[in-house]
Amino acid sequence: MTRTERMNMLFAEDYRVIDFFPETASYAEGFADEAEQYFSQDKQLQQFCTRAVSLVLKLLCCFPFEIYVKEVTPLRTQREGWLKDKRCETVVRLLKKVILKQKGQLDILLPKENAIISIPGGTLSIAVYHESASLKRLLDEMAPAEGFYTWRFRV
């Protein structure tokens, strides 16, 4: 099975959300939308970005990984494909670009864990698909330490 086929299969499953908010907004959707817009502003967005980069880098130190990049750059052609340069500096630059510019997406495949960590631009959350027991254990410890909440999303 190719990396892309594996990712498509994993994206069809329920996933864990690592989020700025403790749970999905169900009764106060209008207010929750306004609150998310507030947190998407400069200082709050930078704070989310710093925490997200820290969490992702720590996870990438624990597992072999592959990164699929989908860059959406205004006034340029869209770039999409598997990242060849997996140096820390490159990964941080791409994470910051997706989060702070609120465009594009990074999908991190952890092949040995058969899991995906997805960071979409324009949201204040990270999705984790098909987490293994070892990945779950790490996320249970690390997400709250970085100031995040976690909850399950059912497809």
trRosetta pair geometry for C-beta under 8 A, 3 or more apart (Angstrom, degrees):
i j d omega theta_ij theta_ji phi_ij phi_ji
1 5 4.8 -127 -171 91 87 125
1 6 5.2 108 130 -61 119 88
1 9 7.8 -23 -172 -3 144 142
2 5 4.6 95 53 8 81 103
2 6 6.9 -142 93 -6 42 87
3 6 5.7 -58 -150 37 29 113
3 7 6.3 29 154 -19 65 107
3 66 5.9 -78 -138 103 142 158
3 68 7.5 168 138 -63 121 115
3 82 6.8 67 86 -92 155 132
3 109 5.9 176 -161 45 101 174
3 111 7.6 -67 -112 -86 90 111
4 7 5.7 -53 -147 36 32 111
4 8 6.4 33 155 -20 64 104
4 68 7.8 112 -96 -101 75 144
5 8 5.8 -53 -148 35 31 111
5 9 6.5 32 153 -18 63 106
6 9 5.8 -58 -153 35 30 112
6 10 6.4 24 154 -15 66 109
6 109 6.9 83 99 -146 120 134
6 111 7.5 36 129 -118 165 80
6 114 7.5 -116 -172 -141 117 76
7 10 5.8 -59 -145 40 32 108
7 11 6.2 36 157 -26 67 106
7 68 6.8 6 -93 -7 167 153
7 107 6.3 72 -148 144 135 142
7 109 5.9 -83 -79 -87 103 119
7 116 5.9 94 -132 -87 82 139
8 11 5.9 -51 -144 30 29 113
8 12 7.3 34 155 -27 57 102
9 12 6.3 -58 -167 20 33 113
10 13 6.0 -53 -168 17 46 115
10 114 7.1 -177 -90 165 125 73
10 115 7.0 153 -154 -137 144 28
10 116 5.0 136 115 -7 140 118
10 129 4.6 113 155 126 99 129
10 130 4.8 -93 -145 5 101 135
11 116 6.9 -21 -69 48 73 159
11 118 7.9 74 -108 -56 96 148
11 129 6.1 -65 -93 -106 40 168
12 155 6.8 124 173 165 47 172
13 129 5.7 119 65 -163 104 97
13 130 5.4 76 65 -61 154 91
13 155 6.5 -170 163 -5 16 139
14 152 6.2 16 165 -177 120 100
14 153 6.4 178 -162 87 75 56
14 154 5.1 -24 -114 -117 114 48
14 155 5.4 -132 -79 -3 56 88
15 127 4.8 35 136 -175 146 98
15 128 5.9 161 -172 74 95 43
15 129 4.5 -48 -103 -89 114 64
15 130 7.6 -43 -102 -17 79 51
15 152 7.5 164 92 -153 30 60
15 153 5.5 -9 64 55 76 102
15 155 7.7 68 -2 -48 83 99
16 127 7.3 145 76 -160 48 52
16 128 4.4 -17 60 60 100 103
16 131 6.0 -5 5 -13 129 135
16 136 7.9 146 -38 -113 158 83
16 139 6.9 92 114 137 155 158
16 150 5.6 1 179 -170 109 108
16 151 7.3 159 -156 83 66 24
16 152 5.9 -44 -102 -99 61 58
16 153 7.5 158 -112 13 12 81
17 24 7.6 84 45 -60 162 94
17 125 5.2 -17 -169 -172 98 133
17 126 7.5 140 -162 72 50 47
17 127 6.0 -26 -102 -102 64 67
17 128 7.9 -167 -75 20 19 78
17 150 6.7 161 81 -151 53 55
17 151 5.4 -16 55 63 101 75
17 152 7.4 159 10 -113 84 8
17 153 5.3 75 -33 -28 112 113
18 55 7.1 -177 155 149 154 162
18 125 6.3 148 75 -163 51 72
18 126 4.2 -13 58 59 109 99
18 127 7.7 -157 19 -73 77 20
18 128 6.6 60 -19 -16 106 110
18 139 7.0 -114 -81 -159 123 114
18 143 5.1 -128 -133 -126 111 124
18 148 4.9 21 -179 160 88 147
18 149 7.6 160 -156 80 46 41
18 150 5.4 -20 -100 -97 63 86
19 22 7.6 -155 88 -59 112 10
19 124 6.6 77 -156 111 71 82
19 125 4.2 -14 -100 -108 82 104
19 126 7.7 -153 -65 28 50 62
19 148 6.3 125 55 -165 29 93
19 149 5.3 -37 69 68 85 89
19 150 7.2 141 18 -98 80 34
19 151 7.0 -31 20 24 127 97
20 36 8.0 134 70 -118 131 75
20 39 5.7 140 141 171 161 156
20 48 5.9 -44 -76 -106 123 118
20 124 4.3 -26 1 143 128 125
20 125 7.0 -108 4 -71 77 71
20 148 7.1 -60 -79 -123 35 73
20 149 7.5 7 118 24 10 97
21 24 7.6 99 104 -91 127 26
21 25 7.1 -44 165 -46 158 88
21 32 7.4 48 -123 -151 159 106
21 35 7.8 96 -89 112 121 128
21 36 7.7 -49 -40 -83 131 93
21 124 7.5 90 -11 93 90 119
21 149 6.4 -77 105 47 29 135
22 149 4.3 -152 -112 -128 48 166
22 151 7.3 88 160 -40 47 126
23 26 7.9 -31 125 -13 109 101
23 149 7.2 -86 -44 139 51 142
23 151 5.2 103 -113 -68 69 166
24 151 6.9 -139 -18 97 81 145
24 153 7.3 99 -50 -101 134 93
25 28 5.7 -88 -164 69 109 73
25 29 5.4 138 122 -97 116 51
25 31 7.7 -163 -155 76 140 77
25 32 3.1 -18 -100 -81 167 171
25 33 7.8 -135 70 -37 160 60
26 29 7.5 -24 -173 -58 12 88
28 31 4.2 -39 168 50 106 115
28 32 5.2 119 102 -31 84 93
29 32 5.5 -55 -137 39 28 112
29 33 6.3 34 160 -24 64 102
30 33 5.8 -52 -153 30 28 112
30 34 6.8 25 150 -14 61 105
31 34 5.6 -55 -152 37 36 112
31 35 6.2 37 150 -20 68 105
32 35 5.5 -51 -144 37 34 113
32 36 6.3 36 154 -20 65 103
33 36 5.8 -53 -148 35 30 110
33 37 6.5 33 150 -20 63 103
34 37 5.6 -52 -151 34 33 113
34 38 6.6 38 148 -22 64 102
35 38 5.5 -49 -152 31 35 116
35 39 6.5 27 152 -11 66 106
36 39 5.7 -56 -146 43 34 107
36 40 6.2 38 151 -26 65 108
36 124 6.3 -157 -147 11 90 125
37 40 5.5 -56 -146 34 32 115
37 41 7.5 49 151 -39 59 90
38 41 6.1 -42 -171 0 37 114
38 44 6.8 55 134 20 66 164
39 44 4.4 -124 -149 145 52 141
39 45 7.1 121 149 -65 57 63
39 48 6.9 82 165 -43 102 133
39 124 5.7 8 117 -80 125 162
40 44 7.0 -15 -3 89 12 112
40 45 5.4 42 -165 -76 37 112
40 102 7.0 47 -162 -91 114 142
40 124 6.7 -122 -77 -53 79 112
41 44 5.5 61 60 34 75 106
41 45 6.2 -161 82 -14 22 104
42 45 6.1 -70 -141 36 9 106
42 46 6.3 7 164 -17 57 110
43 46 5.8 -56 -149 35 27 113
43 47 6.5 30 152 -21 62 105
44 47 5.5 -51 -150 34 34 114
44 48 6.5 35 151 -18 65 102
45 48 5.7 -50 -149 36 34 112
45 49 6.2 38 151 -22 65 106
45 99 7.2 163 178 151 91 90
45 100 6.4 115 141 -120 117 62
45 102 7.8 -61 -145 -58 139 108
45 124 7.8 -113 -113 -97 68 102
46 49 5.5 -53 -147 35 31 115
46 50 6.4 34 154 -22 65 103
46 100 7.2 38 -91 -106 63 107
47 50 5.9 -50 -148 32 30 111
47 51 6.6 25 155 -13 62 108
48 51 5.9 -63 -152 41 30 108
48 52 6.0 27 155 -19 68 112
48 99 6.9 -158 107 -175 99 125
48 124 5.3 -83 -139 -143 158 94
49 52 5.8 -57 -141 39 28 109
49 53 6.1 28 160 -19 65 107
49 95 7.5 139 -161 136 86 92
49 96 5.9 69 -175 -122 128 68
49 99 4.4 148 -107 115 95 141
49 100 5.6 16 -87 -60 153 88
50 53 6.1 -55 -146 36 25 109
50 54 6.4 27 155 -19 60 109
51 54 5.7 -57 -150 36 29 113
51 55 6.3 28 155 -18 65 107
51 146 4.5 127 -166 170 96 103
51 147 5.5 -82 -125 52 147 108
51 148 6.7 155 149 -47 131 99
52 55 5.8 -55 -147 37 31 110
52 56 6.2 24 158 -14 66 109
52 95 6.8 -170 115 177 104 119
52 99 6.0 161 67 -96 148 152
52 119 6.8 114 174 -128 131 128
52 126 6.2 155 -137 -50 106 124
52 146 7.9 122 -69 157 30 142
53 56 6.0 -59 -143 41 28 106
53 57 6.1 26 160 -18 65 110
53 92 5.8 58 -155 -133 125 81
53 95 5.1 135 -101 114 87 144
53 96 6.7 10 -76 -63 133 81
53 99 7.8 -112 -49 11 91 153
54 57 6.1 -57 -144 37 24 108
54 58 6.5 23 159 -17 61 109
54 146 5.8 171 88 -120 117 121
55 58 6.0 -61 -153 36 27 109
55 59 6.5 24 154 -16 64 108
55 126 7.4 -155 96 11 138 163
55 142 5.8 129 -135 145 86 116
55 143 6.7 50 -131 -98 137 56
55 146 4.8 -58 -65 -33 106 170
55 148 7.0 9 -71 -5 155 142
56 59 5.7 -57 -149 38 33 111
56 60 6.2 30 155 -20 67 108
56 91 7.6 -154 125 158 119 117
56 95 6.2 -179 61 -110 153 147
56 108 7.2 154 -154 -19 110 160
56 117 6.7 159 -121 135 94 147
56 119 7.1 -25 -81 -53 145 140
56 126 7.5 -162 -69 -123 102 152
57 60 5.7 -56 -145 37 31 110
57 61 6.8 39 153 -26 62 100
57 88 6.8 54 -134 -143 113 100
57 91 7.2 136 -95 108 82 128
57 92 7.1 13 -75 -79 122 93
58 61 5.8 -51 -158 24 34 115
58 62 7.2 24 149 -16 61 108
58 142 6.0 -176 98 -140 142 143
59 62 5.8 -67 -162 34 39 111
59 63 6.7 -19 163 21 74 109
59 117 6.8 103 113 -56 156 162
59 135 7.7 48 -148 -139 112 88
59 138 6.6 126 -110 130 83 139
59 139 7.8 25 -96 -75 122 81
59 142 7.2 -179 -63 85 88 167
60 63 6.9 -80 -132 56 33 77
60 65 5.4 -62 -132 5 88 151
60 91 6.9 -40 -4 178 178 166
60 108 7.2 -91 -86 -162 103 146
62 138 6.3 175 80 -106 174 161
63 110 4.6 4 141 -143 145 115
63 112 6.4 -155 -157 53 95 109
63 113 5.8 -30 -138 -17 144 124
63 135 7.3 7 -54 -87 149 100
64 110 7.1 123 77 -152 57 64
64 111 6.3 -40 96 43 108 98
64 112 5.7 86 42 -6 106 116
65 86 7.3 162 85 -153 93 137
65 108 5.4 -14 -165 -174 124 99
65 109 6.6 143 -160 76 65 52
65 110 5.6 -34 -100 -95 80 65
65 111 7.8 168 -114 1 30 80
66 82 6.3 -29 177 -149 107 109
66 83 7.6 162 -177 49 59 85
66 108 7.4 154 77 -159 43 52
66 109 4.5 -14 61 60 96 107
66 111 6.6 54 1 -35 111 107
67 82 7.1 125 80 -158 50 59
67 83 4.1 -4 78 25 104 129
67 86 6.6 150 10 -109 115 96
67 91 6.9 -178 -52 -113 163 94
67 94 7.5 107 155 93 147 157
67 106 6.0 -21 -165 -166 106 99
67 107 7.2 147 -158 77 54 48
67 108 5.3 -20 -103 -103 78 71
67 109 7.5 -163 -79 19 28 75
68 80 7.9 15 175 -173 87 76
68 81 7.2 -113 -148 149 70 18
68 82 5.7 -40 -99 -94 67 59
68 83 7.3 -144 -85 -8 17 85
68 106 7.3 147 77 -161 54 48
68 107 4.3 -12 58 61 106 101
68 108 7.9 -156 23 -72 70 27
68 109 6.9 61 -13 -18 102 106
69 79 6.9 -5 115 115 109 97
69 80 6.8 -162 98 -136 63 40
69 81 6.5 -10 56 62 86 50
69 82 7.7 124 14 -130 81 11
69 83 5.3 86 -21 -60 115 98
69 94 6.2 -82 -115 -154 123 140
69 104 7.3 -4 -177 178 75 123
69 105 7.9 163 -157 87 39 53
69 106 5.9 -12 -106 -108 65 74
70 78 7.4 -2 -172 178 75 110
70 79 7.8 174 -150 93 32 55
70 80 4.8 15 -114 -114 71 94
70 104 5.3 176 100 -159 67 75
70 105 4.6 10 55 52 111 87
70 106 7.7 -158 29 -72 70 34
70 107 7.7 41 -3 -4 103 100
71 78 6.6 171 86 -161 64 62
71 79 4.4 10 49 57 114 94
71 80 7.1 -152 28 -69 65 55
71 97 7.4 -11 -123 127 105 134
71 98 7.9 -108 -106 -81 68 86
71 103 7.7 56 -166 119 54 97
71 104 4.6 -11 -123 -112 37 139
72 78 5.6 -13 -107 -117 60 101
72 103 4.4 -115 74 168 102 107
72 104 4.7 -167 16 -67 78 71
72 121 7.4 -138 40 47 110 145
73 76 4.2 -8 96 53 115 118
73 77 7.9 20 57 67 102 30
73 78 7.2 166 26 -104 74 47
73 79 7.3 28 1 7 115 97
73 103 7.4 137 -81 112 36 140
73 104 7.8 19 -49 -57 64 121
74 103 7.8 -125 -34 -90 82 175
83 86 6.1 111 117 -78 111 75
83 90 7.2 154 -174 135 126 127
83 91 7.8 102 147 -89 162 75
83 94 7.3 -70 -101 -44 143 169
85 90 4.6 156 119 -74 106 172
86 90 6.8 -122 -128 71 12 126
86 91 6.5 35 -162 -55 57 111
87 90 4.8 90 60 7 81 104
87 91 7.1 -155 92 -6 40 88
88 91 5.8 -59 -146 39 31 110
88 92 6.1 30 158 -19 67 108
89 92 6.0 -56 -147 37 26 110
89 93 6.4 27 155 -20 62 108
90 93 5.7 -54 -148 35 30 112
90 94 6.4 25 156 -14 65 107
91 94 6.0 -59 -149 39 29 108
91 95 6.2 31 154 -20 65 108
92 95 5.7 -55 -145 37 30 112
92 96 6.2 28 158 -16 65 108
93 96 6.0 -59 -150 39 26 109
93 97 6.3 29 153 -23 63 109
94 97 5.5 -53 -145 34 32 114
94 98 6.4 28 159 -15 66 105
94 106 5.9 109 137 -84 114 133
95 98 6.1 -59 -149 38 28 106
95 99 6.1 13 160 -7 66 115
95 106 6.4 -58 -92 9 63 159
95 119 6.5 3 -132 107 81 165
96 99 6.0 -63 -138 46 27 103
96 100 5.4 4 174 0 69 120
97 100 6.7 -58 -121 47 16 94
97 101 5.5 -8 -178 9 58 122
97 104 7.0 5 121 49 97 144
98 101 6.9 -58 -119 50 11 93
98 102 7.9 66 165 -98 45 14
98 103 7.0 -119 -137 76 52 44
98 104 4.7 -104 -113 84 87 104
98 105 6.4 108 -145 -99 131 18
98 106 5.4 -125 -22 -15 165 100
98 119 5.8 99 109 118 143 106
98 120 7.5 -131 172 -177 117 18
98 121 4.5 -127 -175 -68 71 98
99 102 7.3 6 173 -75 27 53
99 119 6.8 -48 -65 169 93 120
99 121 6.6 -140 -81 -113 23 71
101 104 7.3 38 83 16 115 107
101 121 6.4 -28 85 -146 75 137
102 121 4.7 131 -177 171 28 93
102 122 4.3 89 -180 -77 91 58
103 121 4.4 -53 34 116 9 158
103 122 6.8 62 -76 -40 40 101
104 121 4.8 69 51 -11 58 134
105 118 6.7 -5 -176 -171 110 91
105 119 6.7 164 -157 86 61 54
105 120 4.6 -16 -109 -112 103 64
105 121 6.2 -116 -68 2 56 81
106 118 7.4 169 90 -152 53 46
106 119 4.6 3 56 54 96 103
107 116 5.7 -16 -173 -167 95 115
107 117 7.5 157 -160 80 46 47
107 118 4.9 -7 -110 -107 77 82
107 119 7.8 -163 -74 26 38 63
108 116 6.7 143 74 -161 51 58
108 117 4.2 -11 58 59 110 96
108 118 7.4 -158 23 -72 70 37
108 119 7.6 39 -9 -3 103 99
109 115 7.8 155 -156 87 47 44
109 116 5.6 -24 -99 -103 59 80
110 113 4.0 1 119 42 119 114
110 114 7.4 -46 92 19 79 16
110 115 4.6 -3 54 63 112 89
110 116 7.2 -164 16 -80 78 28
110 117 7.0 60 -23 -10 108 96
110 132 7.9 -113 106 3 129 116
110 135 6.8 136 82 -86 163 137
111 114 7.0 21 -171 -75 34 47
113 131 7.3 -19 162 -152 122 47
113 132 4.2 -122 -157 -2 89 130
113 134 6.8 -117 -111 64 112 103
113 135 5.1 81 -162 -38 147 127
114 130 5.9 -74 123 132 84 129
114 132 6.7 103 48 -62 82 107
115 128 6.6 4 178 -176 117 85
115 129 6.2 165 -160 84 65 61
115 130 4.9 -155 -107 89 67 81
115 131 5.2 58 -124 -102 139 42
115 132 5.9 -110 -36 -13 126 84
115 135 5.5 -40 14 -5 171 173
116 127 7.8 6 107 107 94 91
116 128 7.3 172 88 -152 53 43
116 129 4.3 7 52 48 98 111
116 130 6.9 59 14 38 79 98
117 126 6.3 -3 -173 174 91 113
117 127 7.5 157 -158 84 43 51
117 128 5.4 -10 -105 -104 70 78
117 129 8.0 -155 -70 21 28 73
118 126 7.0 157 77 -168 50 62
118 127 4.4 -13 59 62 105 100
118 128 7.7 -169 20 -75 74 32
118 129 6.9 43 -10 -11 113 107
119 126 5.4 -22 -94 -116 78 88
120 123 5.2 43 82 21 100 118
120 125 8.0 8 46 73 94 78
120 127 7.5 29 -5 5 103 112
126 148 7.9 -23 28 -144 109 156
127 153 7.4 -52 -127 32 105 137
128 131 5.1 33 142 -63 116 113
128 135 7.2 -175 -177 149 132 125
128 139 6.6 -78 -12 -96 175 159
131 135 4.4 -134 -161 96 89 118
131 136 4.7 118 130 -63 124 81
131 139 6.7 -56 -145 9 152 144
132 135 4.6 92 49 11 78 103
132 136 6.8 -137 92 -7 38 89
133 136 5.7 -53 -145 36 29 114
133 137 6.4 33 155 -23 63 104
134 137 5.7 -48 -147 32 32 113
134 138 6.6 30 155 -15 63 105
135 138 5.8 -56 -150 39 32 110
135 139 6.2 28 155 -15 67 110
136 139 5.8 -60 -145 41 29 108
136 140 6.2 35 156 -26 65 105
137 140 5.8 -52 -149 30 28 114
137 141 6.9 16 155 -8 61 107
138 141 6.0 -67 -156 42 32 104
138 142 5.6 6 162 -4 72 121
139 142 5.9 -63 -122 49 29 98
139 143 5.2 30 -178 -25 71 113
139 150 6.6 101 151 -93 110 156
140 143 7.1 -28 -110 27 12 105
140 144 7.8 0 172 2 42 108
140 150 7.6 -98 -101 38 52 155
141 144 7.5 -88 -176 41 22 96
141 145 6.5 11 152 -15 63 123
142 145 5.4 -65 -148 40 35 115
142 146 6.2 24 160 -13 72 109
143 146 6.1 -66 -152 41 28 103
143 148 4.3 -82 -176 77 84 113
143 149 7.4 -4 148 133 117 2
143 150 5.1 58 116 -45 164 115
144 147 7.5 57 -171 -71 36 13
144 148 6.7 -104 -78 63 30 62
144 149 7.7 49 -93 -96 74 40
144 150 7.8 -80 -49 -3 79 101
